Amino acid sequence: MNRQKKLQQLFKAKAKKASAKLAPQKKDKYISKADRLKLEAEADQDAISSSES
């Protein structure tokens, strides 16, 4: 790979990282597997109790 191509590749990579930092983050907060199971169990209990009423 020649020198110019290496430099262009580096500049593109840095520009991509910089634009990614500026972009709004749409990721949801991480929920652990144990917490997901707890939430699912609570939702099941709520569904059962509401259907009994």
N, CA, C and O atoms as a CHARMM CRD file, in Angstrom:
* protein
*
  212
    1    1 MET  N      0.86000  -1.17300   0.00000 PROA 1      0.00000
    2    1 MET  CA     0.00000   0.00000   0.00000 PROA 1      0.00000
    3    1 MET  C      0.90600   1.23600   0.00000 PROA 1      0.00000
    4    1 MET  O      1.86900   1.32200   0.76200 PROA 1      0.00000
    5    2 ASN  N      0.57600   2.16400  -0.85500 PROA 2      0.00000
    6    2 ASN  CA     1.46200   3.33300  -0.90900 PROA 2      0.00000
    7    2 ASN  C      1.12400   4.34000   0.19400 PROA 2      0.00000
    8    2 ASN  O      0.10400   4.22400   0.87200 PROA 2      0.00000
    9    3 ARG  N      1.99200   5.31500   0.35100 PROA 3      0.00000
   10    3 ARG  CA     1.89200   6.27400   1.44300 PROA 3      0.00000
   11    3 ARG  C      0.60600   7.10300   1.37100 PROA 3      0.00000
   12    3 ARG  O     -0.05600   7.32400   2.38600 PROA 3      0.00000
   13    4 GLN  N      0.25800   7.55800   0.15900 PROA 4      0.00000
   14    4 GLN  CA    -0.95000   8.38200   0.00500 PROA 4      0.00000
   15    4 GLN  C     -2.20700   7.61200   0.41200 PROA 4      0.00000
   16    4 GLN  O     -3.08800   8.15600   1.07800 PROA 4      0.00000
   17    5 LYS  N     -2.28100   6.36500   0.01400 PROA 5      0.00000
   18    5 LYS  CA    -3.46200   5.55400   0.33400 PROA 5      0.00000
   19    5 LYS  C     -3.56400   5.34100   1.84600 PROA 5      0.00000
   20    5 LYS  O     -4.65800   5.39500   2.40700 PROA 5      0.00000
   21    6 LYS  N     -2.44100   5.10300   2.50000 PROA 6      0.00000
   22    6 LYS  CA    -2.43200   4.93500   3.95600 PROA 6      0.00000
   23    6 LYS  C     -2.93400   6.19500   4.64900 PROA 6      0.00000
   24    6 LYS  O     -3.74800   6.12400   5.57000 PROA 6      0.00000
   25    7 LEU  N     -2.44000   7.35600   4.19900 PROA 7      0.00000
   26    7 LEU  CA    -2.85900   8.61100   4.80400 PROA 7      0.00000
   27    7 LEU  C     -4.34800   8.86000   4.60000 PROA 7      0.00000
   28    7 LEU  O     -5.05100   9.26000   5.52700 PROA 7      0.00000
   29    8 GLN  N     -4.82100   8.62100   3.38500 PROA 8      0.00000
   30    8 GLN  CA    -6.24800   8.81900   3.11300 PROA 8      0.00000
   31    8 GLN  C     -7.10200   7.89100   3.97800 PROA 8      0.00000
   32    8 GLN  O     -8.16000   8.28000   4.47300 PROA 8      0.00000
   33    9 GLN  N     -6.62600   6.66600   4.14700 PROA 9      0.00000
   34    9 GLN  CA    -7.35900   5.69700   4.97100 PROA 9      0.00000
   35    9 GLN  C     -7.42200   6.17300   6.42500 PROA 9      0.00000
   36    9 GLN  O     -8.46600   6.06100   7.06800 PROA 9      0.00000
   37   10 LEU  N     -6.31600   6.69800   6.93900 PROA 10     0.00000
   38   10 LEU  CA    -6.27700   7.20300   8.30800 PROA 10     0.00000
   39   10 LEU  C     -7.20500   8.39900   8.48300 PROA 10     0.00000
   40   10 LEU  O     -7.93200   8.48100   9.47300 PROA 10     0.00000
   41   11 PHE  N     -7.18300   9.33800   7.51600 PROA 11     0.00000
   42   11 PHE  CA    -8.04100  10.51600   7.60800 PROA 11     0.00000
   43   11 PHE  C     -9.51100  10.13700   7.56900 PROA 11     0.00000
   44   11 PHE  O    -10.32100  10.69900   8.30600 PROA 11     0.00000
   45   12 LYS  N     -9.85700   9.18600   6.71200 PROA 12     0.00000
   46   12 LYS  CA   -11.25100   8.74300   6.62400 PROA 12     0.00000
   47   12 LYS  C    -11.70200   8.09600   7.93100 PROA 12     0.00000
   48   12 LYS  O    -12.82200   8.32100   8.38900 PROA 12     0.00000
   49   13 ALA  N    -10.82100   7.29200   8.52900 PROA 13     0.00000
   50   13 ALA  CA   -11.15500   6.62000   9.78200 PROA 13     0.00000
   51   13 ALA  C    -11.36700   7.63500  10.89900 PROA 13     0.00000
   52   13 ALA  O    -12.31000   7.51700  11.68000 PROA 13     0.00000
   53   14 LYS  N    -10.48100   8.64000  10.97300 PROA 14     0.00000
   54   14 LYS  CA   -10.61900   9.66400  12.01200 PROA 14     0.00000
   55   14 LYS  C    -11.88100  10.48500  11.81000 PROA 14     0.00000
   56   14 LYS  O    -12.56500  10.81900  12.77700 PROA 14     0.00000
   57   15 ALA  N    -12.19500  10.81200  10.56200 PROA 15     0.00000
   58   15 ALA  CA   -13.40000  11.59300  10.26200 PROA 15     0.00000
   59   15 ALA  C    -14.65400  10.79200  10.61300 PROA 15     0.00000
   60   15 ALA  O    -15.62600  11.34600  11.12600 PROA 15     0.00000
   61   16 LYS  N    -14.62800   9.51600  10.34100 PROA 16     0.00000
   62   16 LYS  CA   -15.77600   8.65900  10.64500 PROA 16     0.00000
   63   16 LYS  C    -16.00500   8.58300  12.15500 PROA 16     0.00000
   64   16 LYS  O    -17.14600   8.64600  12.61300 PROA 16     0.00000
   65   17 LYS  N    -14.93400   8.44800  12.92400 PROA 17     0.00000
   66   17 LYS  CA   -15.05700   8.40900  14.38000 PROA 17     0.00000
   67   17 LYS  C    -15.57700   9.73200  14.93200 PROA 17     0.00000
   68   17 LYS  O    -16.41000   9.75100  15.83900 PROA 17     0.00000
   69   18 ALA  N    -15.08300  10.83500  14.38000 PROA 18     0.00000
   70   18 ALA  CA   -15.50700  12.15700  14.84900 PROA 18     0.00000
   71   18 ALA  C    -16.98200  12.37900  14.55400 PROA 18     0.00000
   72   18 ALA  O    -17.70600  12.90300  15.40100 PROA 18     0.00000
   73   19 SER  N    -17.43400  11.99600  13.38500 PROA 19     0.00000
   74   19 SER  CA   -18.84800  12.19400  13.04600 PROA 19     0.00000
   75   19 SER  C    -19.73700  11.26500  13.86700 PROA 19     0.00000
   76   19 SER  O    -20.87500  11.61300  14.18100 PROA 19     0.00000
   77   20 ALA  N    -19.23000  10.09700  14.21300 PROA 20     0.00000
   78   20 ALA  CA   -20.00500   9.17200  15.03900 PROA 20     0.00000
   79   20 ALA  C    -20.19300   9.73000  16.44200 PROA 20     0.00000
   80   20 ALA  O    -21.23700   9.51300  17.05800 PROA 20     0.00000
   81   21 LYS  N    -19.20100  10.44300  16.95200 PROA 21     0.00000
   82   21 LYS  CA   -19.32000  11.04900  18.28200 PROA 21     0.00000
   83   21 LYS  C    -20.34600  12.16600  18.28300 PROA 21     0.00000
   84   21 LYS  O    -21.04900  12.36100  19.27500 PROA 21     0.00000
   85   22 LEU  N    -20.44200  12.90700  17.17600 PROA 22     0.00000
   86   22 LEU  CA   -21.37000  14.02300  17.08900 PROA 22     0.00000
   87   22 LEU  C    -22.81000  13.56200  16.85400 PROA 22     0.00000
   88   22 LEU  O    -23.75600  14.26900  17.20200 PROA 22     0.00000
   89   23 ALA  N    -22.97200  12.39200  16.27100 PROA 23     0.00000
   90   23 ALA  CA   -24.31400  11.89500  15.96100 PROA 23     0.00000
   91   23 ALA  C    -25.05700  11.56700  17.25900 PROA 23     0.00000
   92   23 ALA  O    -24.44200  11.11200  18.22300 PROA 23     0.00000
   93   24 PRO  N    -26.36600  11.79200  17.29000 PROA 24     0.00000
   94   24 PRO  CA   -27.13000  11.46700  18.50000 PROA 24     0.00000
   95   24 PRO  C    -27.15900   9.95600  18.73100 PROA 24     0.00000
   96   24 PRO  O    -27.30000   9.16400  17.79900 PROA 24     0.00000
   97   25 GLN  N    -27.02300   9.59700  19.96900 PROA 25     0.00000
   98   25 GLN  CA   -27.01800   8.17800  20.32700 PROA 25     0.00000
   99   25 GLN  C    -28.44500   7.69800  20.54600 PROA 25     0.00000
  100   25 GLN  O    -29.18200   8.28600  21.33800 PROA 25     0.00000
  101   26 LYS  N    -28.83600   6.65700  19.86500 PROA 26     0.00000
  102   26 LYS  CA   -30.18700   6.13100  19.99500 PROA 26     0.00000
  103   26 LYS  C    -30.20000   4.76600  20.67200 PROA 26     0.00000
  104   26 LYS  O    -31.19800   4.04700  20.61900 PROA 26     0.00000
  105   27 LYS  N    -29.09700   4.42100  21.30200 PROA 27     0.00000
  106   27 LYS  CA   -29.02500   3.13000  21.97200 PROA 27     0.00000
  107   27 LYS  C    -29.79300   3.17800  23.28100 PROA 27     0.00000
  108   27 LYS  O    -29.73700   4.16400  24.01500 PROA 27     0.00000
  109   28 ASP  N    -30.50400   2.10900  23.56100 PROA 28     0.00000
  110   28 ASP  CA   -31.19000   2.00400  24.83800 PROA 28     0.00000
  111   28 ASP  C    -30.19300   1.63500  25.92200 PROA 28     0.00000
  112   28 ASP  O    -29.11600   1.11000  25.63800 PROA 28     0.00000
  113   29 LYS  N    -30.55600   1.91200  27.15600 PROA 29     0.00000
  114   29 LYS  CA   -29.70400   1.56100  28.27400 PROA 29     0.00000
  115   29 LYS  C    -29.62700   0.03900  28.37100 PROA 29     0.00000
  116   29 LYS  O    -30.62400  -0.65200  28.16300 PROA 29     0.00000
  117   30 TYR  N    -28.44500  -0.47800  28.68800 PROA 30     0.00000
  118   30 TYR  CA   -28.25400  -1.91700  28.78700 PROA 30     0.00000
  119   30 TYR  C    -29.00200  -2.46500  29.98500 PROA 30     0.00000
  120   30 TYR  O    -28.92700  -1.91500  31.08400 PROA 30     0.00000
  121   31 ILE  N    -29.73300  -3.56500  29.76300 PROA 31     0.00000
  122   31 ILE  CA   -30.43900  -4.25200  30.84200 PROA 31     0.00000
  123   31 ILE  C    -29.88400  -5.67000  30.89900 PROA 31     0.00000
  124   31 ILE  O    -29.89000  -6.38900  29.90000 PROA 31     0.00000
  125   32 SER  N    -29.40700  -6.06000  32.06600 PROA 32     0.00000
  126   32 SER  CA   -28.79300  -7.37800  32.19100 PROA 32     0.00000
  127   32 SER  C    -29.83100  -8.47900  32.02800 PROA 32     0.00000
  128   32 SER  O    -31.03300  -8.23500  32.13400 PROA 32     0.00000
  129   33 LYS  N    -29.36100  -9.67500  31.77300 PROA 33     0.00000
  130   33 LYS  CA   -30.24700 -10.81100  31.54500 PROA 33     0.00000
  131   33 LYS  C    -31.10200 -11.08300  32.78100 PROA 33     0.00000
  132   33 LYS  O    -32.28900 -11.38400  32.65400 PROA 33     0.00000
  133   34 ALA  N    -30.51600 -10.98000  33.96800 PROA 34     0.00000
  134   34 ALA  CA   -31.25000 -11.21900  35.20800 PROA 34     0.00000
  135   34 ALA  C    -32.36200 -10.18900  35.37700 PROA 34     0.00000
  136   34 ALA  O    -33.47400 -10.53100  35.77700 PROA 34     0.00000
  137   35 ASP  N    -32.06100  -8.92700  35.07100 PROA 35     0.00000
  138   35 ASP  CA   -33.08300  -7.88300  35.17800 PROA 35     0.00000
  139   35 ASP  C    -34.19900  -8.08700  34.16800 PROA 35     0.00000
  140   35 ASP  O    -35.36800  -7.84400  34.47000 PROA 35     0.00000
  141   36 ARG  N    -33.84200  -8.53400  32.96700 PROA 36     0.00000
  142   36 ARG  CA   -34.87900  -8.80700  31.95900 PROA 36     0.00000
  143   36 ARG  C    -35.80400  -9.91200  32.42900 PROA 36     0.00000
  144   36 ARG  O    -37.01700  -9.83400  32.23400 PROA 36     0.00000
  145   37 LEU  N    -35.23800 -10.94900  33.05000 PROA 37     0.00000
  146   37 LEU  CA   -36.05900 -12.04500  33.55500 PROA 37     0.00000
  147   37 LEU  C    -36.97800 -11.57300  34.67500 PROA 37     0.00000
  148   37 LEU  O    -38.13700 -11.98200  34.74200 PROA 37     0.00000
  149   38 LYS  N    -36.46400 -10.70900  35.55700 PROA 38     0.00000
  150   38 LYS  CA   -37.29100 -10.15700  36.62800 PROA 38     0.00000
  151   38 LYS  C    -38.44900  -9.34900  36.06100 PROA 38     0.00000
  152   38 LYS  O    -39.59000  -9.50100  36.49800 PROA 38     0.00000
  153   39 LEU  N    -38.15800  -8.48900  35.08400 PROA 39     0.00000
  154   39 LEU  CA   -39.20200  -7.67200  34.48400 PROA 39     0.00000
  155   39 LEU  C    -40.25100  -8.53200  33.78700 PROA 39     0.00000
  156   39 LEU  O    -41.44600  -8.24100  33.84700 PROA 39     0.00000
  157   40 GLU  N    -39.79600  -9.58700  33.13100 PROA 40     0.00000
  158   40 GLU  CA   -40.71900 -10.48500  32.45300 PROA 40     0.00000
  159   40 GLU  C    -41.60500 -11.21000  33.46300 PROA 40     0.00000
  160   40 GLU  O    -42.80100 -11.38300  33.22800 PROA 40     0.00000
  161   41 ALA  N    -41.02000 -11.63700  34.59300 PROA 41     0.00000
  162   41 ALA  CA   -41.78900 -12.31400  35.62500 PROA 41     0.00000
  163   41 ALA  C    -42.82300 -11.37100  36.23500 PROA 41     0.00000
  164   41 ALA  O    -43.96000 -11.77000  36.48700 PROA 41     0.00000
  165   42 GLU  N    -42.42500 -10.11700  36.47100 PROA 42     0.00000
  166   42 GLU  CA   -43.37000  -9.14200  37.01600 PROA 42     0.00000
  167   42 GLU  C    -44.49600  -8.87500  36.03400 PROA 42     0.00000
  168   42 GLU  O    -45.64800  -8.72600  36.44300 PROA 42     0.00000
  169   43 ALA  N    -44.19000  -8.81300  34.76300 PROA 43     0.00000
  170   43 ALA  CA   -45.21700  -8.58200  33.74800 PROA 43     0.00000
  171   43 ALA  C    -46.19100  -9.76500  33.69900 PROA 43     0.00000
  172   43 ALA  O    -47.39700  -9.58000  33.53500 PROA 43     0.00000
  173   44 ASP  N    -45.65300 -10.98000  33.84300 PROA 44     0.00000
  174   44 ASP  CA   -46.52100 -12.16100  33.85800 PROA 44     0.00000
  175   44 ASP  C    -47.44200 -12.12800  35.07500 PROA 44     0.00000
  176   44 ASP  O    -48.62800 -12.43700  34.96300 PROA 44     0.00000
  177   45 GLN  N    -46.90600 -11.75900  36.22900 PROA 45     0.00000
  178   45 GLN  CA   -47.73600 -11.68400  37.44300 PROA 45     0.00000
  179   45 GLN  C    -48.81800 -10.63000  37.27900 PROA 45     0.00000
  180   45 GLN  O    -49.96100 -10.85400  37.68000 PROA 45     0.00000
  181   46 ASP  N    -48.48300  -9.48900  36.70000 PROA 46     0.00000
  182   46 ASP  CA   -49.46900  -8.43600  36.49400 PROA 46     0.00000
  183   46 ASP  C    -50.56100  -8.91500  35.54300 PROA 46     0.00000
  184   46 ASP  O    -51.73900  -8.62400  35.75000 PROA 46     0.00000
  185   47 ALA  N    -50.17500  -9.64300  34.50800 PROA 47     0.00000
  186   47 ALA  CA   -51.14900 -10.14200  33.54100 PROA 47     0.00000
  187   47 ALA  C    -52.07500 -11.16300  34.20700 PROA 47     0.00000
  188   47 ALA  O    -53.27900 -11.17300  33.95000 PROA 47     0.00000
  189   48 ILE  N    -51.51600 -12.01300  35.05300 PROA 48     0.00000
  190   48 ILE  CA   -52.31900 -13.04000  35.73400 PROA 48     0.00000
  191   48 ILE  C    -53.27200 -12.37800  36.72700 PROA 48     0.00000
  192   48 ILE  O    -54.45100 -12.72700  36.78300 PROA 48     0.00000
  193   49 SER  N    -52.76500 -11.42800  37.50800 PROA 49     0.00000
  194   49 SER  CA   -53.60200 -10.77600  38.52500 PROA 49     0.00000
  195   49 SER  C    -54.69200  -9.92200  37.86700 PROA 49     0.00000
  196   49 SER  O    -55.79600  -9.82800  38.40400 PROA 49     0.00000
  197   50 SER  N    -54.41200  -9.30500  36.72900 PROA 50     0.00000
  198   50 SER  CA   -55.42600  -8.47800  36.07000 PROA 50     0.00000
  199   50 SER  C    -56.48400  -9.36000  35.41500 PROA 50     0.00000
  200   50 SER  O    -57.64000  -8.94800  35.31200 PROA 50     0.00000
  201   51 SER  N    -56.12100 -10.56100  34.97100 PROA 51     0.00000
  202   51 SER  CA   -57.10900 -11.44200  34.35200 PROA 51     0.00000
  203   51 SER  C    -58.00200 -12.09400  35.41500 PROA 51     0.00000
  204   51 SER  O    -59.14100 -12.46100  35.12500 PROA 51     0.00000
  205   52 GLU  N    -57.48800 -12.24100  36.65300 PROA 52     0.00000
  206   52 GLU  CA   -58.30600 -12.78500  37.74200 PROA 52     0.00000
  207   52 GLU  C    -59.34900 -11.78400  38.22400 PROA 52     0.00000
  208   52 GLU  O    -60.42200 -12.18600  38.67200 PROA 52     0.00000
  209   53 SER  N    -59.06100 -10.51900  38.14300 PROA 53     0.00000
  210   53 SER  CA   -59.98000  -9.48500  38.64000 PROA 53     0.00000
  211   53 SER  C    -61.19900  -9.33100  37.77200 PROA 53     0.00000
  212   53 SER  O    -62.06200  -8.50200  38.06200 PROA 53     0.00000
